[in-house]
Amino acid sequence: MVGGRKLTRDVLGDFVGAGGGCWSSGSPIAAFDISTNPLNPTLLCTIKGKKPFYFTGWQVVGNKLFALDGNFGAVVVFNFDRRRLDFKQLGQYSVGDAQNLGTYLGVSPDGALIYVPNMGYDMIAVLDTNNLISGRPPLITDIGAFRGPFQTSVSPTPYLGH
């Protein structure tokens, strides 16, 4: 149970530091304070965005929350400052038709790049976070992928190959 709600396999968790976390199985995303009582966290707010988004996957990196929307096929970036309760939407970008997108996006450890699976085209879109937030075209490239990628992940460990 989290905040009186039963956790299911659809619940995504991404706890930030020792004192905060998020929960979502769709939209909106709920931000919790777990510093006082991790077994019964306090709801800080719900993060909705400017459209009726349906978030299928999300990741917190630094002071930003990156979310993938299943209604409009958009990547949405929010500020994530739980101390000031500042969760405003910073930008959004439509990657493609929602039915073509995967479920889980990946973000580089520094938050500079967003990797979005596009199952319908067997590609992974690479987006520049700063361009997305500033309203400039964020698409850097599309990387060919295996058939129907539905998730991406990014490792913070550099490749130390031969």
C-alpha positions in Angstrom: 0.0 0.0 0.0 1.2 3.5 -0.8 -0.9 6.3 0.6 -3.8 3.9 1.1 -3.6 2.7 -2.5 -2.7 -0.9 -3.4 0.4 -1.3 -5.5 0.0 -3.4 -8.6 2.5 -4.5 -11.3 1.4 -1.4 -13.4 2.7 1.0 -10.8 5.9 2.7 -11.7 8.2 4.0 -9.0 11.1 6.4 -9.3 12.1 7.7 -5.9 14.2 10.8 -5.7 16.8 11.0 -3.0 15.7 10.0 0.4 12.6 12.1 0.6 10.4 12.0 -2.5 8.9 9.8 -5.1 6.3 9.5 -7.9 3.5 7.1 -8.7 1.5 6.6 -11.8 -0.4 4.0 -13.8 -1.7 6.5 -16.4 -2.4 10.1 -15.8 -1.8 12.2 -13.8 1.6 11.4 -12.1 1.4 11.7 -8.3 4.4 13.2 -6.4 4.9 12.0 -2.8 7.0 12.9 0.2 8.4 9.7 1.7 10.8 11.4 4.2 8.5 11.1 7.2 6.8 7.8 6.7 7.8 5.8 3.6 5.0 3.3 4.2 2.3 6.0 4.2 3.7 8.9 2.1 2.2 12.3 1.9 0.8 13.4 -1.5 2.6 16.6 -2.6 0.7 17.1 -5.8 -0.5 15.6 -9.1 1.4 16.4 -12.3 -1.0 16.8 -15.2 0.4 19.0 -17.9 -1.4 21.4 -20.2 -3.3 18.8 -22.2 -5.2 15.7 -21.1 -2.1 13.5 -21.2 -2.1 9.8 -20.4 1.4 9.1 -19.2 2.6 5.6 -19.9 6.2 5.9 -18.8 8.3 8.5 -17.1 11.7 9.1 -15.5 13.2 11.7 -13.2 16.7 12.9 -13.9 18.1 15.7 -11.8 15.4 18.4 -11.4 13.3 17.3 -14.5 10.6 14.8 -15.0 10.4 13.3 -18.5 7.1 11.6 -19.4 5.8 9.7 -22.4 2.2 10.4 -23.3 -0.1 7.7 -24.8 -2.9 10.1 -26.0 -0.9 12.5 -28.3 2.4 10.6 -28.8 4.3 13.4 -27.0 7.3 13.6 -24.8 6.6 16.1 -22.0 9.2 17.6 -19.7 8.3 19.1 -16.3 10.3 20.9 -13.7 10.7 18.6 -10.7 11.4 20.6 -7.6 9.6 19.0 -4.7 11.0 21.5 -2.1 9.3 24.4 -3.8 6.4 22.3 -5.2 7.3 23.4 -8.7 6.2 20.8 -11.2 5.3 23.1 -14.1 5.4 21.9 -17.6 8.5 23.1 -19.4 7.9 21.8 -22.9 6.4 19.0 -25.1 7.1 17.5 -28.5 5.0 15.2 -30.6 7.2 12.2 -31.6 4.5 10.5 -33.7 1.2 8.7 -33.5 0.6 7.4 -30.0 -0.2 3.9 -31.2 3.3 3.7 -32.7 5.2 4.6 -29.6 6.6 2.3 -27.0 5.9 2.5 -23.3 9.1 3.5 -21.6 11.5 6.3 -22.6 15.1 6.6 -21.6 17.0 9.7 -20.5 20.8 10.2 -20.4 22.3 10.5 -16.9 22.9 14.3 -17.4 19.3 14.8 -18.7 20.5 16.2 -22.0 19.2 13.5 -24.3 15.8 11.7 -24.4 15.5 8.3 -26.2 12.0 7.4 -27.4 11.0 4.0 -28.8 8.9 4.1 -31.9 7.6 0.6 -32.4 5.7 1.5 -35.6 8.8 2.5 -37.5 11.4 0.2 -35.7 13.3 3.3 -34.6 14.5 5.1 -31.5 14.1 8.9 -31.7 16.9 10.9 -30.0 15.8 14.3 -28.7 17.7 17.3 -27.3 16.2 18.3 -24.0 17.2 21.9 -24.2 15.8 22.3 -27.7 12.5 20.7 -26.5 12.2 23.1 -23.6 13.1 26.2 -25.6 10.6 25.3 -28.4 13.2 24.6 -31.1 13.0 21.3 -33.0 14.5 18.7 -30.6 14.9 15.7 -33.0 18.6 14.9 -33.4 18.2 11.6 -35.2 16.3 8.4 -35.5 18.3 5.2 -34.8 17.3 2.0 -36.5 16.3 -0.6 -33.9 15.2 -4.2 -33.6 11.6 -4.9 -34.5 9.1 -3.0 -32.5 11.1 -1.5 -29.6 8.8 -0.7 -26.7 11.3 0.6 -24.2 14.7 2.2 -23.9 17.2 2.5 -21.1 20.5 4.4 -20.8 23.4 3.3 -18.8 25.5 5.8 -16.9 28.6 3.7 -17.4 30.7 4.6 -20.5 31.7 1.8 -22.9 35.3 0.8 -22.2 35.7 -1.4 -25.3 38.9 -2.4 -27.1 
